[in-house]
C-alpha cells in the first residue's frame, strides 16, 4: 500500500520465481588414502572424506567442485609431500591453471586463490607433473572452497 497525492492505491506485485541456486555454497574435503603414498602424474586429487558440502557442489568421486551459480569464489588446498622428492599441485578452473604450489622432501604446500566462476565451471586440484608424486593422506591433505559473492 502506498499513498500518491493523498489517495490510497494498492501496489500489485509480480509473482516471485523460486531461486534454484543455493545462497550458501561451501565445502571441505580431506584426502584419506593413501596414508603415505603417491598420486599419478597429471591426476586429479580425489579428496574422498567430505566434512562439509553445503550446496552439494563438491563430488568426492571425481574430486571436482562444480559451481552452482555465477559468482566470486575462494578456494584453498593444503598437502604434504610423503617422501624425498617433489609434490607439484595446481588449482584449476576448467582447464586453466589458476594457482600452483610445490612441496619438497616431506614438507607441506598450500594453494589459495579467489576467482570468478560461471554456473557449471569446475574447480579441482591436480598433480601438474607428468610423473607420480608423493602425497600424504590420512586427513592431512585437504581442499575447501566457498562462494564469497553471488553475481
C-alpha angles and dihedrals in degrees: 000000000000136000120236117183092335098310126106118237130179114231113218116216126208118244112269120235114223113248113242097188114086116246092213120048119173137139141178122189131174132208110238104170133081098037092198109356143099144276122225121252114277090003125145113239110241108210096199104181108078113202096172131004110166108174091023092246098135119079113201093193091062102023089233130132112206117200111237092198143011112274152105112293136187122213133185132182129181128186141169125223111236105208143358111317138045137314113197114185128178131197109223135198103201101310096336120102105227101176138357137196136183133212125192132198104352095326127129132244133201129200122192133169143153120215143147123266133193119223107280097023115137130224125191145153117245140180101248094197123091087224128070115265132205115255134174120225123173089112093298093110120062146172124204139168145164144189110259099181132000114225 
